Amino acid sequence: MKIIKKGIVGVAVVLAIGSCSKSETTPIAETNGTLLAGTKGASKSWSLTSATVSVNGATAQAVTDIPACESDNVFVFSNNATQDYTETEGSTSCASTDPATVEKGSWAFTDDGKNLLIDGVYFPTSAQFQAEQDLPLFILSQGEPLTVKQITASSFTVTYSYQDTSTSPATSYFFTVSFTKK
């Protein structure tokens, strides 16, 4: 009888310990990070594929006048210790004096994976950005969170807003920007 009681107690202890262990799930921010930048130590390059903009709450319109010198830019996200981010000129530059690196910094997802945060600097001395009205379209490191609409291993879409306070009244822009893995 003692042996049966010890056996039952032993099974109960094993079941109790097993039921207390946490399931091993990957946090959504880590999953999205792998989709965006690859596995630890890797990096992924992306190119702009489409964009829409809504101005002051109007219906969103496709951005169709993206110059080749901007649409061929390369966005690289690295899954390293500092989670580096860079945007570089593609095969064409808008001006020969444009720097090769358009912007750089670091990236992170919020814990829920719904927002992509890019902390960085961009180089506004570039002729391509001095002449363009769509400055916020191509600069992702403005300090505003990018809302992740969809992300897969081969594409991602983000939305973000920008307010141009240099106009009176201020002009509000809402962008949807899609990228494809290069």
Phi and psi in degrees as GROMACS dihedral restraints (atoms count N, CA, C in turn):
[ dihedral_restraints ]
;  ai    aj    ak    al  type     phi  dphi    fc
    3     4     5     6     1   -61.4    20    10
    4     5     6     7     1   -38.3    20    10
    6     7     8     9     1   -65.3    20    10
    7     8     9    10     1   -41.6    20    10
    9    10    11    12     1   -64.2    20    10
   10    11    12    13     1   -45.2    20    10
   12    13    14    15     1   -60.8    20    10
   13    14    15    16     1   -44.1    20    10
   15    16    17    18     1   -62.7    20    10
   16    17    18    19     1   -39.5    20    10
   18    19    20    21     1   -64.5    20    10
   19    20    21    22     1   -43.0    20    10
   21    22    23    24     1   -65.1    20    10
   22    23    24    25     1   -43.3    20    10
   24    25    26    27     1   -62.8    20    10
   25    26    27    28     1   -42.6    20    10
   27    28    29    30     1   -61.3    20    10
   28    29    30    31     1   -44.3    20    10
   30    31    32    33     1   -64.3    20    10
   31    32    33    34     1   -41.5    20    10
   33    34    35    36     1   -63.0    20    10
   34    35    36    37     1   -40.8    20    10
   36    37    38    39     1   -65.0    20    10
   37    38    39    40     1   -45.2    20    10
   39    40    41    42     1   -61.5    20    10
   40    41    42    43     1   -44.5    20    10
   42    43    44    45     1   -63.8    20    10
   43    44    45    46     1   -40.1    20    10
   45    46    47    48     1   -65.4    20    10
   46    47    48    49     1   -44.1    20    10
   48    49    50    51     1   -65.2    20    10
   49    50    51    52     1   -43.1    20    10
   51    52    53    54     1   -63.8    20    10
   52    53    54    55     1   -35.7    20    10
   54    55    56    57     1   -76.1    20    10
   55    56    57    58     1   -18.4    20    10
   57    58    59    60     1   -86.2    20    10
   58    59    60    61     1   -16.1    20    10
   60    61    62    63     1   -72.1    20    10
   61    62    63    64     1   143.9    20    10
   63    64    65    66     1   -82.5    20    10
   64    65    66    67     1   148.2    20    10
   66    67    68    69     1   -74.1    20    10
   67    68    69    70     1   147.9    20    10
   69    70    71    72     1   -94.5    20    10
   70    71    72    73     1    89.3    20    10
   72    73    74    75     1  -110.9    20    10
   73    74    75    76     1   147.3    20    10
   75    76    77    78     1   -83.2    20    10
   76    77    78    79     1   128.1    20    10
   78    79    80    81     1   -59.7    20    10
   79    80    81    82     1   145.4    20    10
   81    82    83    84     1   -59.4    20    10
   82    83    84    85     1   -35.7    20    10
   84    85    86    87     1   -62.4    20    10
   85    86    87    88     1   -40.0    20    10
   87    88    89    90     1   -69.2    20    10
   88    89    90    91     1   -40.5    20    10
   90    91    92    93     1   -61.1    20    10
   91    92    93    94     1   -47.5    20    10
   93    94    95    96     1   -64.0    20    10
   94    95    96    97     1   -36.7    20    10
   96    97    98    99     1   -61.6    20    10
   97    98    99   100     1   -40.4    20    10
   99   100   101   102     1   -67.8    20    10
  100   101   102   103     1   -39.2    20    10
  102   103   104   105     1   -63.9    20    10
  103   104   105   106     1   -39.7    20    10
  105   106   107   108     1   -75.6    20    10
  106   107   108   109     1   -44.1    20    10
  108   109   110   111     1  -119.7    20    10
  109   110   111   112     1    -3.3    20    10
  111   112   113   114     1    91.6    20    10
  112   113   114   115     1  -176.0    20    10
  114   115   116   117     1   -71.0    20    10
  115   116   117   118     1   168.4    20    10
  117   118   119   120     1   -50.5    20    10
  118   119   120   121     1   130.0    20    10
  120   121   122   123     1    88.3    20    10
  121   122   123   124     1    -7.6    20    10
  123   124   125   126     1  -100.9    20    10
  124   125   126   127     1   176.2    20    10
  126   127   128   129     1  -147.2    20    10
  127   128   129   130     1   157.9    20    10
  129   130   131   132     1  -131.1    20    10
  130   131   132   133     1   142.7    20    10
  132   133   134   135     1  -106.1    20    10
  133   134   135   136     1   142.0    20    10
  135   136   137   138     1  -131.1    20    10
  136   137   138   139     1   153.4    20    10
  138   139   140   141     1  -128.2    20    10
  139   140   141   142     1   149.0    20    10
  141   142   143   144     1   -68.7    20    10
  142   143   144   145     1   129.8    20    10
  144   145   146   147     1  -113.7    20    10
  145   146   147   148     1   -30.9    20    10
  147   148   149   150     1  -162.9    20    10
  148   149   150   151     1   160.0    20    10
  150   151   152   153     1  -153.6    20    10
  151   152   153   154     1   147.3    20    10
  153   154   155   156     1  -129.1    20    10
  154   155   156   157     1   156.8    20    10
  156   157   158   159     1  -140.7    20    10
  157   158   159   160     1   139.0    20    10
  159   160   161   162     1  -114.3    20    10
  160   161   162   163     1   129.2    20    10
  162   163   164   165     1  -108.4    20    10
  163   164   165   166     1   123.5    20    10
  165   166   167   168     1    52.5    20    10
  166   167   168   169     1    39.1    20    10
  168   169   170   171     1    82.4    20    10
  169   170   171   172     1     2.6    20    10
  171   172   173   174     1   -70.5    20    10
  172   173   174   175     1   171.0    20    10
  174   175   176   177     1   -59.4    20    10
  175   176   177   178     1   136.8    20    10
  177   178   179   180     1   -65.0    20    10
  178   179   180   181     1   139.2    20    10
  180   181   182   183     1  -120.9    20    10
  181   182   183   184     1   145.3    20    10
  183   184   185   186     1   -66.9    20    10
  184   185   186   187     1   139.1    20    10
  186   187   188   189     1   -88.1    20    10
  187   188   189   190     1   110.6    20    10
  189   190   191   192     1  -110.1    20    10
  190   191   192   193     1    -6.2    20    10
  192   193   194   195     1  -107.7    20    10
  193   194   195   196     1    39.1    20    10
  195   196   197   198     1   -77.4    20    10
  196   197   198   199     1   117.7    20    10
  198   199   200   201     1   -63.0    20    10
  199   200   201   202     1   146.7    20    10
  201   202   203   204     1   -56.6    20    10
  202   203   204   205     1   -32.2    20    10
  204   205   206   207     1   -69.3    20    10
  205   206   207   208     1   -12.3    20    10
  207   208   209   210     1  -108.5    20    10
  208   209   210   211     1   -37.2    20    10
  210   211   212   213     1   -70.2    20    10
  211   212   213   214     1   -16.7    20    10
  213   214   215   216     1   -96.2    20    10
  214   215   216   217     1     6.5    20    10
  216   217   218   219     1   -61.4    20    10
  217   218   219   220     1   152.7    20    10
  219   220   221   222     1  -113.6    20    10
  220   221   222   223     1   126.9    20    10
  222   223   224   225     1  -106.0    20    10
  223   224   225   226     1   118.3    20    10
  225   226   227   228     1  -116.5    20    10
  226   227   228   229     1   127.2    20    10
  228   229   230   231     1  -115.2    20    10
  229   230   231   232     1   124.8    20    10
  231   232   233   234     1  -108.4    20    10
  232   233   234   235     1   135.8    20    10
  234   235   236   237     1   -96.9    20    10
  235   236   237   238     1    69.0    20    10
  237   238   239   240     1  -119.1    20    10
  238   239   240   241     1  -174.6    20    10
  240   241   242   243     1   -59.2    20    10
  241   242   243   244     1   -33.0    20    10
  243   244   245   246     1  -101.5    20    10
  244   245   246   247     1     2.2    20    10
  246   247   248   249     1    45.8    20    10
  247   248   249   250     1    63.9    20    10
  249   250   251   252     1   -69.2    20    10
  250   251   252   253     1   148.8    20    10
  252   253   254   255     1  -135.5    20    10
  253   254   255   256     1   134.9    20    10
  255   256   257   258     1  -142.0    20    10
  256   257   258   259     1   147.9    20    10
  258   259   260   261     1  -118.7    20    10
  259   260   261   262     1   125.8    20    10
  261   262   263   264     1  -122.9    20    10
  262   263   264   265     1   159.5    20    10
  264   265   266   267     1   -62.0    20    10
  265   266   267   268     1   144.2    20    10
  267   268   269   270     1   -82.8    20    10
  268   269   270   271     1  -146.8    20    10
  270   271   272   273     1   -73.8    20    10
  271   272   273   274     1   -16.8    20    10
  273   274   275   276     1  -122.9    20    10
  274   275   276   277     1   145.6    20    10
  276   277   278   279     1  -114.7    20    10
  277   278   279   280     1   150.7    20    10
  279   280   281   282     1   -72.4    20    10
  280   281   282   283     1   -31.1    20    10
  282   283   284   285     1  -145.7    20    10
  283   284   285   286     1   148.5    20    10
  285   286   287   288     1   -63.1    20    10
  286   287   288   289     1   -20.0    20    10
  288   289   290   291     1   -89.5    20    10
  289   290   291   292     1    -2.7    20    10
  291   292   293   294     1   -63.3    20    10
  292   293   294   295     1   136.3    20    10
  294   295   296   297     1   -69.3    20    10
  295   296   297   298     1   152.3    20    10
  297   298   299   300     1   -65.2    20    10
  298   299   300   301     1   -35.9    20    10
  300   301   302   303     1   -96.8    20    10
  301   302   303   304     1   121.1    20    10
  303   304   305   306     1   -84.5    20    10
  304   305   306   307     1   -42.6    20    10
  306   307   308   309     1  -155.2    20    10
  307   308   309   310     1   157.3    20    10
  309   310   311   312     1  -155.4    20    10
  310   311   312   313     1   158.6    20    10
  312   313   314   315     1   170.4    20    10
  313   314   315   316     1  -145.5    20    10
  315   316   317   318     1  -132.8    20    10
  316   317   318   319     1   163.7    20    10
  318   319   320   321     1  -133.2    20    10
  319   320   321   322     1   159.1    20    10
  321   322   323   324     1  -162.7    20    10
  322   323   324   325     1   150.7    20    10
  324   325   326   327     1   -96.9    20    10
  325   326   327   328     1   149.2    20    10
  327   328   329   330     1   -66.9    20    10
  328   329   330   331     1   159.8    20    10
  330   331   332   333     1   -53.7    20    10
  331   332   333   334     1   -34.9    20    10
  333   334   335   336     1   -83.0    20    10
  334   335   336   337     1    -2.1    20    10
  336   337   338   339     1    73.4    20    10
  337   338   339   340     1     6.5    20    10
  339   340   341   342     1   -86.8    20    10
  340   341   342   343     1   -18.3    20    10
  342   343   344   345     1  -129.3    20    10
  343   344   345   346     1   138.4    20    10
  345   346   347   348     1  -105.5    20    10
  346   347   348   349     1   124.0    20    10
  348   349   350   351     1  -107.6    20    10
  349   350   351   352     1   130.1    20    10
  351   352   353   354     1  -122.3    20    10
  352   353   354   355     1   121.7    20    10
  354   355   356   357     1  -110.4    20    10
  355   356   357   358     1   114.9    20    10
  357   358   359   360     1  -167.1    20    10
  358   359   360   361     1  -168.7    20    10
  360   361   362   363     1  -128.5    20    10
  361   362   363   364     1   149.5    20    10
  363   364   365   366     1  -123.2    20    10
  364   365   366   367     1   166.3    20    10
  366   367   368   369     1  -112.6    20    10
  367   368   369   370     1    85.6    20    10
  369   370   371   372     1   -70.6    20    10
  370   371   372   373     1    -4.9    20    10
  372   373   374   375     1   -74.8    20    10
  373   374   375   376     1   -11.3    20    10
  375   376   377   378     1   -63.2    20    10
  376   377   378   379     1   133.3    20    10
  378   379   380   381     1   -59.2    20    10
  379   380   381   382     1   -33.0    20    10
  381   382   383   384     1   -63.2    20    10
  382   383   384   385     1   -32.1    20    10
  384   385   386   387     1   -90.9    20    10
  385   386   387   388     1   -22.4    20    10
  387   388   389   390     1   -70.2    20    10
  388   389   390   391     1   -30.8    20    10
  390   391   392   393     1   -92.6    20    10
  391   392   393   394     1   -15.8    20    10
  393   394   395   396     1   -89.8    20    10
  394   395   396   397     1   140.8    20    10
  396   397   398   399     1   -84.5    20    10
  397   398   399   400     1   -20.6    20    10
  399   400   401   402     1   -93.4    20    10
  400   401   402   403     1    35.4    20    10
  402   403   404   405     1   -46.3    20    10
  403   404   405   406     1   -48.8    20    10
  405   406   407   408     1   -70.5    20    10
  406   407   408   409     1   -13.7    20    10
  408   409   410   411     1   -66.1    20    10
  409   410   411   412     1   -39.4    20    10
  411   412   413   414     1  -103.9    20    10
  412   413   414   415     1    -8.7    20    10
  414   415   416   417     1  -102.2    20    10
  415   416   417   418     1   111.1    20    10
  417   418   419   420     1   -90.9    20    10
  418   419   420   421     1   -13.5    20    10
  420   421   422   423     1   -98.8    20    10
  421   422   423   424     1    47.2    20    10
  423   424   425   426     1   -85.7    20    10
  424   425   426   427     1     0.3    20    10
  426   427   428   429     1    91.2    20    10
  427   428   429   430     1    -3.1    20    10
  429   430   431   432     1   -92.8    20    10
  430   431   432   433     1   139.7    20    10
  432   433   434   435     1   -67.9    20    10
  433   434   435   436     1   143.0    20    10
  435   436   437   438     1   -97.3    20    10
  436   437   438   439     1   121.3    20    10
  438   439   440   441     1   -81.9    20    10
  439   440   441   442     1   125.2    20    10
  441   442   443   444     1   -81.2    20    10
  442   443   444   445     1   115.9    20    10
  444   445   446   447     1   -88.2    20    10
  445   446   447   448     1   -39.4    20    10
  447   448   449   450     1  -159.1    20    10
  448   449   450   451     1   148.8    20    10
  450   451   452   453     1  -148.8    20    10
  451   452   453   454     1   129.9    20    10
  453   454   455   456     1  -132.9    20    10
  454   455   456   457     1  -177.7    20    10
  456   457   458   459     1   -69.0    20    10
  457   458   459   460     1   -16.8    20    10
  459   460   461   462     1  -121.9    20    10
  460   461   462   463     1    -4.6    20    10
  462   463   464   465     1  -159.1    20    10
  463   464   465   466     1   156.2    20    10
  465   466   467   468     1  -152.4    20    10
  466   467   468   469     1   151.9    20    10
  468   469   470   471     1  -130.8    20    10
  469   470   471   472     1   133.1    20    10
  471   472   473   474     1  -128.2    20    10
  472   473   474   475     1   157.3    20    10
  474   475   476   477     1  -124.9    20    10
  475   476   477   478     1   152.5    20    10
  477   478   479   480     1  -162.5    20    10
  478   479   480   481     1   161.3    20    10
  480   481   482   483     1  -117.7    20    10
  481   482   483   484     1   159.2    20    10
  483   484   485   486     1  -148.2    20    10
  484   485   486   487     1   136.6    20    10
  486   487   488   489     1  -116.7    20    10
  487   488   489   490     1   120.6    20    10
  489   490   491   492     1   -90.6    20    10
  490   491   492   493     1   103.8    20    10
  492   493   494   495     1   -88.4    20    10
  493   494   495   496     1     2.2    20    10
  495   496   497   498     1   -79.3    20    10
  496   497   498   499     1    -9.1    20    10
  498   499   500   501     1  -102.8    20    10
  499   500   501   502     1   157.7    20    10
  501   502   503   504     1  -128.3    20    10
  502   503   504   505     1   116.3    20    10
  504   505   506   507     1   -70.4    20    10
  505   506   507   508     1   167.4    20    10
  507   508   509   510     1   -58.8    20    10
  508   509   510   511     1   145.9    20    10
  510   511   512   513     1  -104.2    20    10
  511   512   513   514     1   129.3    20    10
  513   514   515   516     1  -103.4    20    10
  514   515   516   517     1   131.7    20    10
  516   517   518   519     1  -117.6    20    10
  517   518   519   520     1   141.7    20    10
  519   520   521   522     1  -127.8    20    10
  520   521   522   523     1   115.9    20    10
  522   523   524   525     1  -106.7    20    10
  523   524   525   526     1   144.7    20    10
  525   526   527   528     1  -122.5    20    10
  526   527   528   529     1   121.3    20    10
  528   529   530   531     1  -127.8    20    10
  529   530   531   532     1   130.6    20    10
  531   532   533   534     1  -114.9    20    10
  532   533   534   535     1   143.5    20    10
  534   535   536   537     1  -128.4    20    10
  535   536   537   538     1   151.7    20    10
  537   538   539   540     1  -125.3    20    10
  538   539   540   541     1   142.4    20    10
  540   541   542   543     1   -63.2    20    10
  541   542   543   544     1   135.9    20    10
